[in-house]
């Protein structure tokens, strides 16, 4: 029930925004054709609003998404995972490592996330033989 009210309010706000932008474009067009005192300054103001108002709307939607941590149409990187998704993946990885789910890995060779082979670190052997890894 609550979601339907929110959706309805968003639809009403979108329709009002469309009507206001269309009226602004129409006023800019009409003022471009008019010839009376002050028409040029009104036209320049309407032309400036034609550029500024959509930018301000985009900034408002972007800030709303940023503050509520929701993806919106103004999200800069919509395909990037949310912070919550990244944290959940890291938590699941840490829990699986604590549980000892690394049985399938070969101890002599491990691969990093990029696919490069990483040799396991053997600190005790280095200390006994006095070697340093570079």
C-alpha beads as a LAMMPS data file, in Angstrom:
LAMMPS data file: protein, C-alpha beads

134 atoms
133 bonds

1 atom types
1 bond types

-500.0 500.0 xlo xhi
-500.0 500.0 ylo yhi
-500.0 500.0 zlo zhi

Masses

1 110.0

Atoms # bond

1 1 1 0.000 0.000 0.000
2 1 1 2.802 2.372 0.958
3 1 1 4.764 1.548 -2.213
4 1 1 1.750 2.397 -4.362
5 1 1 1.450 5.823 -2.705
6 1 1 5.141 6.538 -3.242
7 1 1 4.924 5.364 -6.857
8 1 1 1.860 7.563 -7.414
9 1 1 3.641 10.619 -5.953
10 1 1 6.653 10.004 -8.192
11 1 1 4.385 9.747 -11.246
12 1 1 2.638 13.006 -10.353
13 1 1 5.985 14.770 -9.825
14 1 1 7.244 13.444 -13.171
15 1 1 4.133 14.641 -15.005
16 1 1 4.388 18.090 -13.404
17 1 1 8.072 18.261 -14.392
18 1 1 7.265 17.315 -17.987
19 1 1 4.529 19.947 -18.179
20 1 1 6.819 22.643 -16.724
21 1 1 9.656 21.808 -19.128
22 1 1 7.278 21.764 -22.104
23 1 1 5.860 25.143 -21.009
24 1 1 9.378 26.508 -20.679
25 1 1 10.300 25.350 -24.185
26 1 1 7.077 26.750 -25.587
27 1 1 7.665 30.104 -23.840
28 1 1 11.218 30.213 -25.235
29 1 1 9.898 29.575 -28.751
30 1 1 7.144 32.200 -28.455
31 1 1 9.532 34.788 -27.015
32 1 1 11.908 34.145 -29.927
33 1 1 9.138 35.224 -32.322
34 1 1 7.890 38.257 -30.357
35 1 1 8.902 41.851 -31.072
36 1 1 8.195 44.074 -28.066
37 1 1 10.259 45.980 -25.519
38 1 1 12.009 43.567 -23.202
39 1 1 11.293 40.494 -25.345
40 1 1 14.967 39.883 -25.933
41 1 1 15.783 39.871 -22.199
42 1 1 12.811 37.558 -21.524
43 1 1 13.998 35.287 -24.326
44 1 1 17.529 35.164 -22.909
45 1 1 16.122 34.343 -19.454
46 1 1 13.909 31.582 -20.877
47 1 1 16.844 30.247 -22.890
48 1 1 19.036 30.171 -19.788
49 1 1 16.284 28.360 -17.850
50 1 1 16.007 25.860 -20.696
51 1 1 19.593 24.842 -19.936
52 1 1 19.721 25.373 -16.163
53 1 1 16.420 23.757 -15.070
54 1 1 17.132 20.253 -16.512
55 1 1 20.638 20.358 -15.021
56 1 1 19.227 21.294 -11.609
57 1 1 16.665 18.485 -11.864
58 1 1 19.437 16.009 -12.698
59 1 1 21.522 17.237 -9.743
60 1 1 18.513 16.907 -7.428
61 1 1 17.846 13.319 -8.554
62 1 1 21.555 12.469 -8.284
63 1 1 21.769 13.873 -4.736
64 1 1 18.593 12.024 -3.751
65 1 1 20.144 8.750 -4.915
66 1 1 23.425 9.574 -3.193
67 1 1 21.811 10.427 0.153
68 1 1 19.383 7.489 0.159
69 1 1 21.978 5.072 -1.313
70 1 1 19.585 4.076 -4.104
71 1 1 20.321 3.770 -7.796
72 1 1 18.482 6.378 -9.852
73 1 1 18.461 7.475 -13.461
74 1 1 21.150 10.011 -12.534
75 1 1 23.531 7.473 -10.986
76 1 1 27.022 8.026 -12.391
77 1 1 28.031 4.338 -12.502
78 1 1 24.812 2.283 -12.584
79 1 1 26.586 -1.029 -13.292
80 1 1 28.964 -0.687 -10.355
81 1 1 28.026 -2.748 -7.294
82 1 1 26.608 -0.967 -4.284
83 1 1 28.717 -0.613 -1.146
84 1 1 26.400 -3.073 0.582
85 1 1 26.920 -5.688 -2.139
86 1 1 30.703 -5.308 -1.913
87 1 1 30.653 -5.600 1.885
88 1 1 28.431 -8.695 1.749
89 1 1 30.780 -10.353 -0.763
90 1 1 33.819 -9.553 1.382
91 1 1 32.058 -10.860 4.508
92 1 1 31.074 -14.097 2.745
93 1 1 34.660 -14.550 1.521
94 1 1 36.065 -13.962 5.009
95 1 1 33.582 -16.402 6.559
96 1 1 34.409 -19.086 4.006
97 1 1 38.123 -18.632 4.652
98 1 1 37.575 -18.936 8.413
99 1 1 35.528 -22.088 7.916
100 1 1 38.407 -23.659 5.983
101 1 1 36.728 -23.757 2.603
102 1 1 40.078 -23.362 0.901
103 1 1 40.571 -27.152 0.665
104 1 1 40.325 -27.129 -3.132
105 1 1 43.266 -24.769 -3.506
106 1 1 46.698 -26.190 -4.204
107 1 1 49.084 -25.095 -1.489
108 1 1 52.050 -24.847 -3.829
109 1 1 50.312 -22.496 -6.286
110 1 1 47.547 -19.977 -5.789
111 1 1 46.206 -17.467 -8.228
112 1 1 45.349 -13.870 -7.498
113 1 1 42.150 -12.179 -8.692
114 1 1 43.928 -11.135 -11.879
115 1 1 44.894 -14.754 -12.667
116 1 1 48.608 -14.374 -11.923
117 1 1 50.283 -17.231 -10.107
118 1 1 51.251 -16.320 -6.562
119 1 1 53.791 -18.423 -4.694
120 1 1 52.867 -19.137 -1.100
121 1 1 54.905 -17.417 1.521
122 1 1 56.973 -19.769 3.666
123 1 1 58.317 -17.612 6.495
124 1 1 59.649 -20.471 8.619
125 1 1 61.862 -21.837 5.825
126 1 1 63.193 -18.349 5.131
127 1 1 64.076 -17.813 8.775
128 1 1 65.864 -21.163 9.058
129 1 1 67.947 -20.683 5.914
130 1 1 68.475 -16.943 6.453
131 1 1 66.982 -16.019 3.067
132 1 1 65.121 -12.871 2.230
133 1 1 62.328 -12.662 -0.297
134 1 1 62.444 -9.793 -2.723

Bonds

1 1 1 2
2 1 2 3
3 1 3 4
4 1 4 5
5 1 5 6
6 1 6 7
7 1 7 8
8 1 8 9
9 1 9 10
10 1 10 11
11 1 11 12
12 1 12 13
13 1 13 14
14 1 14 15
15 1 15 16
16 1 16 17
17 1 17 18
18 1 18 19
19 1 19 20
20 1 20 21
21 1 21 22
22 1 22 23
23 1 23 24
24 1 24 25
25 1 25 26
26 1 26 27
27 1 27 28
28 1 28 29
29 1 29 30
30 1 30 31
31 1 31 32
32 1 32 33
33 1 33 34
34 1 34 35
35 1 35 36
36 1 36 37
37 1 37 38
38 1 38 39
39 1 39 40
40 1 40 41
41 1 41 42
42 1 42 43
43 1 43 44
44 1 44 45
45 1 45 46
46 1 46 47
47 1 47 48
48 1 48 49
49 1 49 50
50 1 50 51
51 1 51 52
52 1 52 53
53 1 53 54
54 1 54 55
55 1 55 56
56 1 56 57
57 1 57 58
58 1 58 59
59 1 59 60
60 1 60 61
61 1 61 62
62 1 62 63
63 1 63 64
64 1 64 65
65 1 65 66
66 1 66 67
67 1 67 68
68 1 68 69
69 1 69 70
70 1 70 71
71 1 71 72
72 1 72 73
73 1 73 74
74 1 74 75
75 1 75 76
76 1 76 77
77 1 77 78
78 1 78 79
79 1 79 80
80 1 80 81
81 1 81 82
82 1 82 83
83 1 83 84
84 1 84 85
85 1 85 86
86 1 86 87
87 1 87 88
88 1 88 89
89 1 89 90
90 1 90 91
91 1 91 92
92 1 92 93
93 1 93 94
94 1 94 95
95 1 95 96
96 1 96 97
97 1 97 98
98 1 98 99
99 1 99 100
100 1 100 101
101 1 101 102
102 1 102 103
103 1 103 104
104 1 104 105
105 1 105 106
106 1 106 107
107 1 107 108
108 1 108 109
109 1 109 110
110 1 110 111
111 1 111 112
112 1 112 113
113 1 113 114
114 1 114 115
115 1 115 116
116 1 116 117
117 1 117 118
118 1 118 119
119 1 119 120
120 1 120 121
121 1 121 122
122 1 122 123
123 1 123 124
124 1 124 125
125 1 125 126
126 1 126 127
127 1 127 128
128 1 128 129
129 1 129 130
130 1 130 131
131 1 131 132
132 1 132 133
133 1 133 134
